[in-house]
Amino acid sequence: MTQDYITEREKMVEEQLIPRGISSASVLDAMRSVPRHVFIPENLHDCAYNDAPLPIGSGQTISQPYIVAYMTEQLDPVRGMKVLEIGTGSGYQAAVLHCLGCEVYTVELLEKLAVSAKKTFDVLGLADIKMKQGNGYSGWPEESPFDAIIVTAAPESIPIHLVEQLRDGGKMIVPVGRVHEVQSLRLLTKTEGQITEKELLLVRFVPMVK
C-alpha cells in the first residue's frame, strides 16, 4: 500500500507537474515526499494523486497538485524562510512548505478543519508547524514580518493587513476575485515599502471569508 502511494506520487510528478512547467528540483522533491492521501477523507484515497481539487469537508477543498506546486514554486522557497499561510484547510500546502525547510505559520478560520489539520500534523511528525484558528484577513501580526505569504482562498481584493505583514523584499501569492467567477492568481513583491503585482494564472478558489 505504501509503495503504491510512492509510485502514485512519482507518476503525479512525472505526468502532471513536470510537463506543465514545474522545474524546481526542491519543489518536485517535496511533492514526491508529502503523502497527499493522508490529507483527504479515506474514501477519496484512490483519487489522491489525480490532478484535481478534492472535497475535505465544511464546504472546502484541497487544491489540485499542480496549483500547490505552482504557487509554492512562485515563492522561491528556501530553507529557513518564514512563511505565513492563510487557509490551512487539510494542511497539505503547509506540509509541502515544511518539507522544503520553511518555518511555517498557518491560519484556519474553521474550527473543524483546524482540529483535523493539527491531528494530521501530529501523526506525520510535523508538530513544529505553527497554526492557529482565526480570521485570515488579520494574518498573524505578532509573528510578522514574513518572508512570504501564501493565500489559499480568494478574497475579492488584496487584504491590506497581510501586505503590511510582508517583509521588505518578500513575496505574497494570492488568488483575487469573486466567488463563482474566474479569479486572478497574483504575485506581489514588496520593495522598499512599495508593492508590485504580476498576474500569473486564471484560477478558481473557494472564497476567503471573515
C-alpha positions in Angstrom: 0.0 0.0 0.0 2.7 2.4 1.0 4.7 1.6 -2.1 1.6 2.1 -4.2 1.3 5.7 -3.0 5.0 6.3 -3.6 4.5 5.2 -7.1 1.4 7.3 -7.5 3.3 10.4 -6.3 6.1 9.8 -8.7 3.6 9.4 -11.5 2.0 12.7 -10.4 5.3 14.5 -10.6 6.3 12.9 -14.0 3.0 13.2 -15.7 1.3 16.3 -14.2 3.9 18.6 -12.8 7.0 18.4 -15.0 5.1 18.5 -18.3 3.2 21.7 -17.1 6.4 23.5 -16.3 7.2 22.9 -12.7 11.0 22.8 -12.7 12.2 23.5 -9.2 14.0 20.3 -8.1 13.3 21.0 -4.4 9.6 21.6 -5.1 9.3 18.5 -7.1 11.0 16.5 -4.4 8.6 17.9 -1.8 5.6 16.9 -4.0 7.1 13.4 -4.2 7.6 13.2 -0.5 4.4 14.6 1.1 1.6 12.0 1.3 -1.4 13.9 -0.2 -3.7 10.9 0.6 -3.3 11.5 4.3 -4.8 14.9 4.0 -8.1 13.9 2.4 -11.0 11.6 3.5 -10.2 7.9 3.3 -13.0 7.2 0.8 -11.1 9.5 -1.6 -7.7 7.9 -1.3 -7.9 6.3 -4.7 -8.2 9.8 -6.2 -5.5 11.4 -4.0 -2.9 11.9 -6.8 -5.2 12.9 -9.6 -4.7 16.4 -10.9 -7.9 17.8 -9.3 -9.2 19.5 -6.2 -11.0 17.3 -3.8 -13.5 18.0 -1.0 -12.2 17.9 2.6 -15.5 18.8 4.4 -17.0 22.1 5.6 -17.5 23.2 2.0 -13.7 23.4 1.4 -11.3 21.7 -0.9 -7.7 20.6 -1.2 -6.1 22.3 -4.2 -5.0 20.2 -7.2 -1.4 19.2 -7.0 -0.3 21.4 -9.9 -1.7 24.5 -8.2 0.0 23.6 -4.9 3.3 23.1 -6.7 2.9 26.2 -8.9 2.1 28.5 -6.0 4.9 27.1 -4.0 7.5 27.5 -6.8 6.5 31.1 -7.3 7.6 32.0 -3.8 11.1 30.7 -4.4 11.2 28.8 -1.1 14.5 28.2 0.7 15.3 26.5 3.9 14.6 28.8 6.9 12.2 31.0 5.0 9.4 32.3 7.3 6.1 31.7 5.6 2.6 32.6 6.5 -0.2 30.5 5.0 -3.8 31.8 5.1 -6.3 28.9 4.8 -4.8 25.8 6.4 -7.6 23.6 5.1 -6.4 20.0 5.3 -2.8 21.1 5.9 -1.3 19.8 2.7 0.1 23.1 1.5 1.7 23.7 4.9 3.2 20.3 4.9 4.8 20.9 1.4 6.3 24.1 2.7 7.6 22.4 5.8 9.1 19.7 3.7 11.1 22.4 1.9 12.5 23.5 5.2 10.4 26.6 5.7 9.3 27.9 9.1 5.5 27.6 8.6 2.8 29.6 10.3 -0.8 28.8 9.2 -4.2 30.2 10.0 -7.5 28.5 9.5 -10.9 30.1 10.1 -13.0 26.9 10.5 -12.5 25.1 13.8 -13.3 21.6 12.4 -10.6 21.9 9.8 -8.1 23.4 12.2 -8.5 20.5 14.6 -8.3 17.9 11.8 -5.2 19.5 10.3 -3.5 19.7 13.7 -4.1 15.9 14.2 -2.7 15.2 10.8 0.4 17.3 11.5 0.9 15.3 14.7 0.5 12.0 13.0 3.2 12.9 10.4 5.6 14.4 12.9 5.0 18.0 11.8 4.2 19.4 15.2 6.6 22.3 14.7 4.2 23.8 12.1 2.7 26.7 14.0 -1.0 27.0 13.5 -4.0 28.9 14.9 -7.7 29.2 14.3 -8.6 32.7 13.4 -9.6 35.3 10.8 -7.1 35.1 7.9 -7.7 38.7 7.0 -5.9 39.6 10.2 -2.9 37.4 9.4 -0.6 36.7 12.3 0.8 40.2 13.2 2.6 39.2 16.4 4.8 36.9 14.3 5.4 39.3 11.4 7.2 40.2 9.3 7.1 37.1 7.0 9.4 36.3 4.1 6.5 35.0 2.1 2.7 34.8 2.4 0.5 32.3 0.6 -3.2 32.7 0.5 -5.2 29.6 -0.4 -8.7 31.1 -0.6 -9.8 34.0 -2.7 -10.5 37.5 -1.3 -12.3 40.0 -3.5 -9.4 42.4 -3.1 -5.9 42.1 -1.7 -6.1 42.2 2.2 -4.0 45.2 3.3 -3.2 43.7 6.7 -1.4 40.8 5.0 0.6 43.2 2.8 1.6 45.0 6.0 3.0 41.8 7.4 5.2 41.1 4.5 8.9 41.9 5.0 10.7 44.2 2.6 11.8 42.0 -0.3 9.1 39.4 0.4 6.5 37.9 -1.8 2.8 37.1 -1.5 0.8 34.9 -3.8 -3.0 35.3 -3.6 -6.0 34.5 -5.8 -8.2 37.5 -6.1 -11.8 37.7 -7.3 -15.4 37.0 -6.6 -16.8 33.5 -5.8 -18.3 31.6 -8.8 -16.2 33.7 -11.1 -12.7 33.2 -12.6 -10.1 34.7 -10.3 -6.7 36.1 -10.9 -3.7 34.5 -9.2 -1.3 37.3 -8.4 2.2 37.5 -7.2 3.0 40.6 -5.1 6.6 41.7 -4.3 7.4 44.3 -1.7 10.4 46.5 -2.4 11.2 49.5 -0.2 7.7 49.6 1.0 6.2 49.6 -2.5 4.1 46.7 -3.9 4.4 45.5 -7.5 1.8 43.0 -8.8 2.1 40.3 -11.5 -0.9 38.4 -12.8 0.0 34.7 -13.2 -3.0 32.5 -13.9 -6.7 32.4 -14.0 -7.9 30.1 -11.2 -10.9 29.1 -9.1 -10.6 29.0 -5.4 -13.2 28.9 -2.6 -13.9 32.4 -1.2 -11.8 33.8 1.7 -14.4 34.7 4.4 -14.2 36.5 7.7 
